Amino acid sequence: MNVRHTAAWVGVTAVTLLATTACGAEKAVDSADQIMAALTRVTDRTQELGSAEIETTTTLDATGGEPISMDGTYSWGDGAAMDVEMDTAAAQMSALQDDPTTRVIMVDGAYYYDVDPQPSGPIAGKEWMRIDVAAVTGEAGADNIAANADPTATLRYMTASTEVEDLGEETVLGKEATHYRGSVGAEHIEKSKLTEAEKKAAVTALKASGGKLTCDIWVDGEDLPVRISQTGAGMTVTMDFLKFGATEKITAPPAAETGDLTEQVREQRDAAIGQ
């Protein structure tokens, strides 16, 4: 079975979860201090809650096509995990799923796709298709997701930039929110007060995003992000936070119902890199 489209989508999903960095244009020292204090409060609150109901859209610059949408649960309290429904056609999964949406679970370093049972091959008669994240992104990419797939990472790295701009109040998802914008590169990270582990994770994420990432974040009156929109690596990913906390624990599907395509995807990736 050709898993080219599946591999491509896993890559998009991985980038979607890279809640990496952000920045902006500092107007004055006191203004910058206020912004950093606000973002620190948001970071602490978001980290404490650990999960959220989310909606995301991913737009690829190269295709200019309809955005790929996902909605469901996103968890970061005990490792990066998600349980979402995505648009089957937009994600190029129609060959494996007849339904208009496809359920995708990411947990414990692997993606699980709810597919139609196939007549032959590794997923013959299986409801779920499993692929290791590292098979698509490489070990460094998988480590990047584990370190950065957390909205608090975005907020934390935003404070590393010397250029953070407050764009004022806007209404987003029916809430009054403060809009911040900025861009960050490795030079900001290296000079920051982040820990060495945080610096390493941030620089790795930036490399995956073409060396620089631009981010907009909207924060509500309860010091929680309402929306985070990131642009980098030829795509724009927007994540809306509908409700924080109190989400069900995300677990992998039963092994007996799962077929593994990790090796096939890894072989395709290695062949593509070798070309």
C-alpha positions in Angstrom: 0.0 0.0 0.0 1.3 3.5 -0.9 1.4 5.5 2.3 2.8 8.7 0.7 -0.3 10.8 1.6 -0.4 9.4 5.1 3.2 10.3 5.7 2.6 13.8 4.4 -0.3 14.3 6.7 1.6 13.0 9.8 4.2 15.7 9.0 1.5 18.4 8.9 0.0 17.1 12.2 3.4 17.2 13.8 3.9 20.9 12.9 0.4 21.7 14.0 1.4 20.6 17.5 4.6 22.6 17.5 3.5 25.3 19.9 6.9 26.8 19.7 7.7 30.5 19.6 6.5 34.0 19.2 7.7 37.7 19.4 6.9 41.3 18.4 8.1 45.0 18.5 8.9 46.5 21.9 7.7 50.1 22.3 9.2 50.9 25.7 10.8 49.2 28.6 7.8 49.6 30.9 5.5 48.3 28.2 7.7 45.3 27.5 7.9 44.5 31.2 4.1 44.6 31.4 3.8 42.2 28.4 6.3 39.8 29.9 4.5 39.8 33.2 1.2 39.1 31.5 2.7 36.3 29.4 4.2 34.8 32.5 0.8 34.7 34.2 -0.7 33.1 31.1 2.1 30.5 31.0 1.5 29.5 34.7 -2.3 29.3 34.3 -2.1 27.3 31.1 0.5 24.8 32.4 -1.7 24.3 35.5 -4.8 23.3 33.6 -3.0 20.7 31.4 -5.6 20.1 28.6 -8.2 21.8 26.5 -10.9 21.3 23.9 -9.5 22.8 20.7 -10.2 23.6 17.1 -7.3 24.0 14.6 -6.8 24.9 11.0 -3.6 24.4 9.0 -3.1 26.3 5.7 -0.2 25.2 3.4 1.4 28.0 1.4 2.5 25.6 -1.3 -0.9 24.3 -2.1 -3.0 27.4 -1.4 -5.9 25.0 -0.9 -8.7 24.8 1.7 -7.3 24.7 5.2 -7.1 21.4 7.0 -9.3 21.4 10.1 -9.2 19.4 13.3 -11.2 19.6 16.5 -11.1 17.6 19.7 -8.9 17.3 22.8 -5.4 18.5 23.2 -3.4 17.5 26.4 0.0 18.5 27.7 -0.2 17.8 31.4 1.4 14.3 31.2 3.2 14.4 27.8 1.9 15.7 24.5 -1.3 14.0 23.4 -4.4 14.6 21.2 -7.7 13.0 20.2 -9.2 14.9 17.3 -11.4 14.6 14.2 -9.9 15.9 11.0 -11.3 16.5 7.5 -10.6 13.3 5.6 -10.4 14.8 2.0 -8.3 17.8 3.0 -5.9 15.5 4.8 -5.7 13.2 1.7 -6.9 10.2 3.7 -9.9 9.3 1.5 -8.2 6.1 0.2 -8.3 4.7 3.7 -11.5 6.3 5.2 -14.9 6.7 3.6 -16.3 9.0 6.3 -16.0 12.8 5.8 -13.9 13.0 9.0 -11.1 10.8 10.4 -10.4 10.3 14.1 -6.7 10.7 14.9 -5.1 10.0 18.3 -1.5 11.0 19.2 -0.2 9.5 22.4 3.1 7.9 23.7 5.0 9.0 20.6 2.7 7.5 18.0 -0.2 8.5 15.7 -3.3 6.3 15.5 -5.7 6.7 12.5 -9.2 5.3 12.6 -9.4 3.8 9.1 -11.7 1.4 7.2 -10.4 -2.2 7.5 -8.3 -3.0 4.4 -8.5 -6.3 2.5 -4.8 -6.9 2.7 -1.5 -5.6 4.0 -0.4 -4.5 7.5 -3.8 -3.1 8.4 -5.9 -5.9 6.9 -9.1 -6.2 9.0 -7.8 -3.6 11.4 -9.7 -0.5 12.6 -6.7 1.5 13.5 -3.4 2.4 11.7 -0.4 3.2 13.9 2.7 5.2 12.9 5.6 6.2 15.1 6.1 10.0 15.1 9.8 9.4 14.7 9.2 7.4 11.5 8.1 10.5 9.8 9.9 13.4 11.5 13.1 11.5 12.5 14.2 11.2 16.1 15.1 14.9 16.4 11.6 15.8 15.1 9.9 13.5 17.6 12.0 15.0 20.4 11.0 18.4 19.2 7.3 17.6 19.4 7.7 16.1 22.8 9.5 19.3 24.0 7.4 21.9 22.2 3.9 20.4 21.8 2.5 22.5 24.6 1.0 26.0 24.4 3.1 27.0 27.4 6.2 26.5 25.3 4.9 29.2 22.9 4.3 31.6 25.8 7.6 30.8 27.4 9.6 31.3 24.3 7.7 34.5 23.5 9.3 36.1 26.5 12.8 35.4 25.0 12.1 37.9 22.2 13.2 41.6 22.6 10.3 42.6 20.3 6.8 41.9 21.6 4.0 44.1 20.5 0.6 44.7 22.3 -2.0 45.3 19.5 -4.8 46.1 21.9 -8.2 44.6 22.7 -10.1 42.4 20.2 -13.1 40.1 20.4 -12.2 36.5 19.6 -14.6 33.6 20.0 -17.0 36.0 21.8 -14.4 37.0 24.4 -12.6 40.2 25.0 -8.9 39.5 24.5 -5.5 41.2 24.3 -3.7 40.6 21.0 0.1 40.1 21.1 2.3 39.6 18.1 5.9 38.9 17.4 8.6 36.9 15.7 11.5 35.0 17.2 14.7 33.5 15.9 17.6 31.6 17.4 19.5 34.8 18.3 16.7 35.7 20.7 16.7 32.3 22.3 20.5 32.1 22.8 20.5 35.5 24.7 17.4 34.7 26.8 17.1 33.6 30.4 15.6 30.3 29.4 17.2 27.1 30.8 19.6 25.3 28.6 17.1 22.5 28.0 14.5 25.1 26.9 17.0 26.8 24.6 17.8 23.5 23.0 14.1 22.7 22.5 13.4 26.1 21.1 16.3 26.2 18.6 15.3 22.7 17.4 11.8 23.9 16.8 12.9 27.0 15.0 15.0 24.9 12.6 11.9 22.9 11.8 10.1 26.1 11.1 12.7 27.6 8.7 14.7 29.4 11.3 12.1 32.0 12.3 8.5 31.8 13.5 5.9 34.6 13.7 3.1 34.2 16.2 -0.1 36.0 17.3 -1.7 35.2 20.6 -5.0 36.4 22.1 -5.3 36.3 25.9 -8.6 36.7 27.8 -9.3 38.3 31.1 -8.7 35.1 33.0 -5.0 35.0 31.8 -5.7 32.1 29.4 -5.0 31.9 25.6 -8.1 32.1 23.4 -6.2 31.7 20.1 -2.6 31.1 19.0 -1.7 31.5 15.3 1.8 30.6 14.1 3.4 31.1 10.7 6.5 29.3 9.6 7.9 26.4 7.5 5.5 27.3 4.7 2.3 27.0 6.7 0.0 28.8 9.1 -1.5 26.9 12.0 -4.3 28.5 14.1 -5.4 26.9 17.4 -8.6 28.0 19.2 -9.0 27.0 22.8 -12.7 26.4 23.5 -12.5 25.0 27.0 -9.6 24.3 29.4 -9.2 21.4 31.7 -11.5 18.5 32.7 -10.8 16.5 29.5 -10.7 12.7 29.5 -7.4 10.9 29.6 -6.1 10.1 26.1 -5.1 6.4 25.6 -4.0 4.3 22.6 -6.5 2.0 20.8 -6.5 -1.7 21.7 -3.5 -3.4 20.2 -5.6 -6.2 18.7 -7.5 -3.6 16.6 -4.3 -1.9 15.4 -2.0 -2.5 12.4 1.4 -0.9 12.4 2.8 1.0 9.3 5.8 2.5 11.0 8.4 0.6 9.0 6.8 1.3 5.7 6.6 5.0 6.4 10.2 5.0 7.7 11.4 3.4 4.5 9.6 5.9 2.4 11.1 8.8 4.4 14.6 7.3 4.2 14.2 6.8 0.4 13.0 10.4 0.0 15.9 11.8 2.0 18.3 9.7 -0.1 17.1 11.0 -3.4 
